[in-house]
Amino acid sequence: MSEITTRFKSVYQERNLDNLDYYLYGSGGGAQEILCFIKEQKLRAPIAVLDNEAKNKPVDTLSAYDLVSVEHPVVVSSISFYSDIKRALTAHNPAFKSKLIPLMPYSENVTNRLYISELAWQEYQSHAESAYRNKHNWSTSQLSDHGYYIGQYSESRANEFLELCQRLDVIPRDIESSKQDFDYFSNYLTGEDNLDLARLEVTDQAKHCVSQFVQTHYDEIAIQMGSNWRIVNTRITQLAKVKNSQRGSNKLHLDAMPEAVKKILLYLTPPSNDHGSTFLQLQDGTELTVTGASGTWLLFQNSRLLHRGLSTDKLNRIVCEITIAPCQYKNTDILVKGHASQYPYKPWKRCGANKVNLGGGANFNGENWICYDEREGANIEHITFSPNTILPNRNESCSLVYSSHFFEHIDNLTLDNLLGESWRILLNDGDLLIKLPDFDTAREAGLKGDLDYFEQFPLTSEMLSNWQQNNVDPKCALTLAANVITSYWNADFGHLYQHQSTPRQGYYGPAKLSSDEFKTILSRDSIQEISKILTQKIIATETDFQFNHQNAWSMNEFIQLVSSFGFELVSTDYELIKYAFPDVPDLEAHLSMSNYFYFKKISHKEN
């Protein structure tokens, strides 16, 4: 296959074009090559071929400029000139902007779903490895150094599993099997590529056999991975009796998966050169063929090492293929997602409707949202936040709990209660999305004397003048950092978030300390400890006041806190979070001064 047809095939599978109407843009050689490939592979053809002016006639075309509305996706058949084509089409008709599908490599196109997938898996793998390696004092492994690891399962249990597999039904060759989960990438093989293998049904008995293997070798595999892990798909493959086949998985290839996703091949038929096996081409140039008894298993980096199946004409070789990925906790669930499903696009999956906003403010407005706040508002469910607050939602009834710049305003006991309540009302695998001030950067800017960073925090000249009158230096970055971490207003000032157009006479700001005192406090490593000291200073000197910020954490401190309530960190990357949560209003507000935390509820976790 040429480069353009290879990329078209990936796009066709990624976008599920077998089930969609779509256009093909371009009538030149690239388009003709794609059309020939579609015909040869019996794929779904485009409903029309588009060109700028439809002057070229090697194929029947429509003028792209004649389209008033663009109702269907448009695959652009050019690799080199995609940007120019996109610019011209969108300038003529903005409707093209959201419909164009490039054939460019995903690493060059941040809007491509596969690029988002790679970024998400990289970040999640980093979280999982960090959690495991710190706890287990992990340094390296054979898998990490060489890309593969070979282990041995109980031969008697493997033989029992083999006997079971020999009685299993063959699954019909049907691409629908890849759609058991819409968020999985499909690698459905067509035509001759599919002739030398059959997928067997993974029954409950077969899942039990896989579970026995996983329970036996979980920790051994975790050591090699350098992280806990989970199964993302299980398949049982029966290879045809064909000597030295070069079709399908028997061709030398790499699996186009994120690096975090890896494979285990559990050989139920003893692997050997004579009876069939797996061939690996290692990165140092050496070659390896897996050999051993029944129950031999191979864990390898299938998107890093070139590999191929070695077929035989002596028997129908049977292998259990287990696709695995990092996990932040031990998870031995056996997942079966269809024989054509490769791996999840993302390590996370969004839930449905019924979304809750905690402390969203009087002006929050969003479809399918319930917003709880102490202030009154047109779209607000009034509630008082305290250590005893019970959210008026049933257990496991909500898909998302969101809070933006609210948790820093409440005390520890109230926060602990709301985290516990959030866990209670969320569905299993429900989402917890939290946005906080970036206390790490504020502290660092204060210690470095970076006054420019604090220009984004609105403070009136009257407020700063009042600081000066109370011997608090308004031109010191340490003062401004302390104000971000902990602040309050006194009775003379009036409520910070009410009657905001009214002139202010009282004090609003940080604890009334000198710059040297702020430096001593902010030099501590723990921002949570810094926050506690600053709140205690205020309590010791003030009587009639209210806190604005009374809680603060470093990023790691906050992750540890929320994780202790049964949540798993998924991402802190704003771009990935924005991609995952297009339905959260004003998510980008205060972006430059915020940290974002995306957690999932852990419904059950093994120690």
N, C-alpha and C positions, 0 to 999 in steps of 0.2 A: 504493500500500500504506500502511496505517496504521502508527503507531509500534509497536504491539504485534505486528503480523504481520511487520514488518521485523525486529524483534528476535527473534521466534520463528524466522524463516528463518535468521538468523545462528547461533542456538543449534542449530538442526536440522543445519546444515552442520558447525558446529564439533564437535559431539558425535557426528557420524555416526549420527543417529537413524534414517536410512534402513535401518540394519542392526541396530537394537536394539529390544527391547521396552521401552516406557516408559509412564509414567502422565502424565496432564495434571491438575494440581490446579486446582480452581475450576470452578464451574458457572454463573458469571455471564456478563456481556456479553463480557469478554475471552476467556474460554474458547470461547464460541460463535463469536467472530470467528476464533479460531485454527482451530477445527474446520472452519469454512467454507473457510478458506484451504487447509487440508490436503486437503480434498475437491477443491477447484478445481485445485490444483497436482498432484494425484494422489500425494501424499506418504504415507509410512507413518503410519497412524493409531495413537493410543495404545491400549494394551490395555484401559484403563479410565480414566474420569474420576473423580477423587477430590474429596470435599468433607468439611468437618468432620463434619457429621451427615447428609449426603445428603438434606436436606429440600427443597431446590430441585429442581424437575423439568423444567427446559427441555431437559436432556439426561439420559440414563441415567447415574447416578452410583453410586459405592460410598462408604461412609463411611471416611474416612482413619483414624478412630479404631478401626475394626474390624480393621485390618491388624496382625497379630501381628508379622510380619517384613516388611521393605520390600525386595523382591528386585530392583526395577528403578528406574532414574532417574525423578525426578518433576519435570517442567517446571511451574513455578509461573506461572499465567497472569495474575498481577498485577504491575504495575510499582511502584505507589505503596505497597503494603502488604506487600512481600516480607518485610521484617524482622519485622513482627508475625506473619505466617503462619509463618515459620521458628521463631520463639520458641514459638508455641503448639504446633506439631507436634512439635518436638524435646522439649518439656517432657512431652508425652504419651507419646512413643515416641522414645528417643534414636537409633533406627535411621534416622530421617529425616535426621539431621544430615549424613551423607555422601552422601545421595541427591538432595537438592534442587538444582535447576538454576534460577537466577534469570534473568530477562530484563532485568536492570538493565544499564546501560552498564558495560563492563568496567573503566573507570577508577574506578568507585565500588565495586568488589568485588575485593579482593586475592586471593580464592580462584579467580577466573575465569582460565581458561587464556590468554585473549587479553591480559589485564592482565600476566600473567607474561611473555608474548611481547613486549609493548611494552617492559617494563623490560629484558629481556634484550637486545633489539636496541639500545636506547638505550645501554646500558653497552658493548656490543661495538663499536658505532659510535664511541664515545668513544675506546676503546683503539686502534682502527684509524686514526682521524684523528690522534691524538696521535703515533703512530709515524711516519706519513707526513709530517705537517706540520712536525715538528721537523727531519726529515732534509732536506726539500725547501724549507724556509723559505717555506712556503705561507701566503698571507694571505686571498685570496678568489678567487671565480670567477663566471662568468655564471650557472652552475647554482645556486650558493649564493645569489647576489643576486636572481635573477629566476625561478628555479625551472625553467629549461629551457636547453638548448643544442642547436644544430643543426650537424651536421657533414656532410662529403661523402666517401663511399667511392668507390673506383674504379668508374666507370660500366660499364666492360667486364666487370669481375668480377661486379657486381650483375646485369648482363644474363645472364651465364652462370648465376648462381644462379636467376634468374627462369625461364630455360628449363628448368632441372632441376625447379623447383617445379611447373611446368605438367604434368610427368609423374608427380608424386607422387600416391599414393593418398589418398583422404579417409578419416580415422579415423571409425569409427562413433560415433554419439552415445551414449556409455556412461560412466556415472559411475564404473565400475570403473577407468577410466584415471587417476582421481585417487588411487588407492590403491596406486600403485607404491611410494609411500613413506608410511608411516602418519603421519609427523610433519609433513605438509604440509596447509595449509589449502586446502579445495576451494571453487571458485566455479562449480560445474557449472550451466550455464544450462538451464532446462527450457522446454518449450512454445514459445510464439511468440518468446521472447527468443533462441532458438537458431536461428531459421529463416534469418537473414540472414548467417550465416557458416558456414564449414566449417573444421575443423582438418586440416592435411595431415600425413602421416607424416614424422617427422624421421629420415630414413635416415642411414646412415654417410656417404653422399656429401653430404647436406645438412649434417651436422655438420662435415664438412670445409670447406664453404663458410662456415659460421659461424665456424669456427676461423680462416680467413684474415682475416675481418673483425676478429676480436678481436685477432689478432697485429698487425694494421696500426694499430688505433686504441686499444690498451690504455692506453698512456701518456697520450694525449690525454684519454681518459675519466677516468683517475686524477686528472689535474690539475683537472678539473671537479668530481669527487667530493671532492677533498681527502683521498683515501685510496686505497690499493690496493683491489681489488674482485674479486669472483668471480661467476660465473653460478650462479643457483639454479634456473632453469628456462628452456627454450627451446621456443617454439611457432611454427608457421608457419600463418598465417591466410589463407584465401581468402574474400573478401567477395562476396556475391551481387550480381547486377545489379539493384539497387533504387534508385530515385532518392529521395534525402533520407529514408532510413529513420530511424525513431525507436525502433528496438527494440534490446535488448541493449546492446552496446558503442557503438551509435550514439545512445544517449541521453546527455544531459549528466550526468556523474557524477564521483565521486571513487572511487579504488580504496581499499578499506578495508584498507590495509597499514600496517605500522610505517613511520615516516618514513625509517628507514634503507634500506628496500627501494625501489628505483627501477626504471624501465623504459627500455629502448632500443627504438625502433621503426625497423627498417631497411626503407626503402621500396624494394621491388624493382620495383613499378610506379611510375613517376614521380608524385609527389604534386602535385595541383593542385585548384582548385575544380571544374574540369570533369571530371577523371578520378578524383576521390576523394582524401581526405587526412585529416588530423587537425586538429580545431579546439581551441584552447586559450583559456581565459579567465584572463588573468593577474591577479595579486593587486592590481595598480594599476587594474584595471577595463578595461584595453585587451584587445583580442581579436587572436588570431593564427591564421592558417591556414598550415600547413607547405606550402611549394612547393619544387620543385627537380627535378633530373634523377634518373634511376634511381640508387640508391646513396645518396641523401639519408638521413640518419638523425637521429632526435630522441632526446635523453636528457632525461628530465623527471621532476619530482617528482610522480608520478601520484596520490599521496594528499594533495597540497597544492593542485594546480591542477585546476580543473574542466575536463573535456575530453570530447570525443565524436568518433567516427568520422564522416566525411562520405562518404556512399555515392553511387554513380553507377549509371546504367542503361546505361553504355557498355561496361563490361568487368568481368571478375572481378578486382578489385584484390587483390594478394598482398603481404603484409607479414610480415617475420620479427620476432617479438616476443621480446626477450631480457630476462628479469627478473634484476636484479643486486643485490648487497648488498656492504657494506664487507668488507674482509679485511685482516688484518695483514701479509700477504705477497702477492706477485704470484702469481695463480692463474688460468691460462687454460684450465682444464678446461671442456669443453662438457657441461653437464648437461641431460638431458631427463627430466622427472619426470611427464609425462602432461599431456594438454591441459586437464584440469580442475584441475590443481594450481596454486595461486597462489604461495605462498611458504612457507618453513619456519617453523613456530611459533617456533623458537629458532635462534640462530646456531650452536648445538651440538646434538649428538645422542649420547645415552648408548650405550655398547656393552653386551655381555652379561655372562656370568658370569666365573669365574676371576679373583678379586680378591686383591691382595697388600697386606698392611700391613707397613710397615717400622718397626721399633722400637715396636710396639704395646703392649709391656708384658706381664707374666706373666698378667694377668687378661683379656686381650682375648678376645672370643668373638663370632663372627659366621658365619652360614651362607654356604658357598661362598667362604670366606676362607682364605688362607694367611698366617699371621703370623710374621714373622722377628724374633727378638730374641735378645740375648745371655743373657737370664735364662731360667730353666726355668719351664715352665707347662704346664697340661693341654692347651692348644690352640696351643702354641708350637712352631715349627720352629726349633731352636737354630742360631744362626749367629754367627760373629764378624765384626764390621764393621771393615773396614780398607781402605786404598787399593787392595788387591788382591782384595777380596771379589767372587766371582762368584755371582750369585743362581742357585739350581738350577731355573731355568725356561727352557724353549725360547724361541728367538727368536719374537717376535710371537705369544705364547700367552696373554697376559693382557689383560683389558679395563680394569682399573683398578689403579693403584698409589697407595696412600694412606699418608700419614705425618702423625701428630699430635704436636706438641711433641717432636720427636725430632731434627730436623736441627740445632738449636742446640746439641745435646750432642756433636756430632762435629766433627772438624777438617776443614779445607777439602779436603784430598786425598781423605779418605774420602767426603765429600759429593759431590765431583766424580765419583768412581767410581760412587756409587749413582745419581746422575742419569743417567750414561751407561748403567748397567745397566737402569734403569727404561725408558729409551728403547728399549733392545734387546728387552726382554721384552714391551713393549706392542704390541698390535695397531695397525695403521695407523689413525690417528684415535683411538687409545686415550686414556684419561683419566688425568691425574696430579692428585691432590688433596692439597694440603699445608696444614697448619695450624701456625702459629707464634705465639709470644708477640708482642703488639703493641709492638714496640720503639719505634716512633715516638711513641706516646702515653706510654709509660713515660719516655722521655727528656724529652718536653715537660713532663710532670707534675713531673719532678725539677727542671728549670730554673725552673718556676713556683712551686715550693715546695708543691705540692698533695699533702699527706700523705694525704688521704682516698682518693685513687686506689689507694694501696698497701695499703689495708686488706684487699683481696681476696687478697693473697699471704700464705699462712700462714707465720708466723715465731714460734717459741716465745719465751717470756721468757728462757729459758736462752740461746738463740742471741743475742738482743739484748744480754743482759748480757755475753756473751763479746765482742761487738763493742766494747762500752764499755771492757772491760779491755784491748783492743788499740788504743785511741785511734781507733776508728771510730764516728762519731756515729750512733746508731740512731734518733735523732729528726730527722734531716735527710733531706729528700726526695731530695736528690742521691745520698746513700748508698743509699737504697732503689732508685733508678733504676739505679745502677751494679750493684746486686745482681741486677736482672732481666737486664741485658745480659751480665754476666760474673760467675760465682761459682764457688767451689770448696770442698772440705772437706779437712782434713788427716787424718793417720793416726789421731790421738787421737779424732776425731769418729766414725769408723767409716763404712761405706758409707751414703750418704743414703737409698738406696732398699731397704735391707735391714735387718732387725731394727729396724723403726721404733718399736717399743714400748720399746726399750732406752734407758735414760737416756744423754744425750749430754754428754760432757765437753770435747771438742775444739772446733775452730773450723769453722764453716760460714758463708760470707758472701762479700762482695765483696773486692777487693784492699784491703789495710790502708793506706788513704790518708786524708788529711784532707778535710774538706768543700771547702776551697779547691782542693785538687788535683782532686777530682771535678768541680768546676765548670769548671775549665780544660779538662779532658778532654771533658766532656759538651757543651761549647760548640762543639765541632767539628761540621761539617755532616754528615759521613759516619758513620753508625752502624757500618758495617763497620770503619772506621778506629778508632772509639772502642773497639770490641771488641778489635781487635788490640793497642791500647795497654794496655788493662786486662789482657789475658792475658799480655803481656810483663812487666807489673809483678808479676804473681803468680809467673811463672817465675823472675824475678830474685830474689825474696825467699823462696820456699818450696822445700823439697826433697821431702818425702814427702807428696804430695797428689794429689787427683783433681779434674778440672774437673767442674762441673755444666753450666752454660752456658759454652761457649767460643767461640761464634759468634753473630753478630747482624747484622741488615741492616735498613735502612729498607725500606719496601714497594717503592719503585722499584728499589733495589739488588737485592733478591731477585728481582723480576720480570726484570731484565736478566740476572742470573746463570742462572736456569732457562731463559730464552729462548735463551741462547747454546748450550744443549745440544739444540736442535731442537724446542722446545716453544713453543706459541702460547698466550698468556694469553687465557682466555675470560671469567672473572669473578672479582671479589673481593667481590661482594655476598653476604653470608651468606644472605639470604632466597632469592635465586635459587639459590644452591648447595644449600641445604637442600631446595628444590623438586626439584633435579636429582638429589640423592643421598639418597633416603629409606632406602636400604639400608645406610648407613654407621652403625654403632653409635655412640652417644654423641657424635654430631657437634656437639651444642649444648654439650658440656662446656667450661667455661672460656670461654664466649662473650665475656664482657665484657673479657677480657684477651687475646683472640686476633685474629689476622689469618687470613683464608682465601684460598687461591689455587687457582683451577681452571684447569689447563692442558690442552691437547691436543697429542698427538704430531703433528708435521708429517712425514708420510711422504715427501713430495717438495715442494720449494719452489723457485720460480724467483727468481733474484736481481733 
